[in-house]
Amino acid sequence: MITDEGTFLVDINQFIAQIRELESILQSYEVSSVSQLKQKIDRRELPEHPTYEDYLDALHLFDSLKEKKSIILQNVEGVNLDKYE
C-alpha cells in the first residue's frame, strides 16, 4: 500500500526532474555517463573548470537518483494487487 500518495507523487516528479537535469549535464559534454565524464576530465580531454563542478553535480544527482529509485520501488512493491483479483 502506498502510505502517502502526495509524497509518492512528489518523489516521482523529483526523480523525473533529476533524470532530465543529469541528462542535460551529460549531453552538454557529449558523454553518456558520470564515469565517462570523470574519465574525460582525468585525461584532460575537457577543461577542469567548470567541468569538475558539473561532474560533482552529476555525481550528486546520480546518487540521489539511486536513493529515490529505491524509495519509489519500495512504495510500489508494497502495493498488494492480489487483493484485487
Secondary structure as UniProt FT lines:
FT   HELIX           5..28
FT   TURN            29..30
FT   HELIX           34..42
FT   TURN            43..44
FT   HELIX           48..77
FT   HELIX           82..84
//
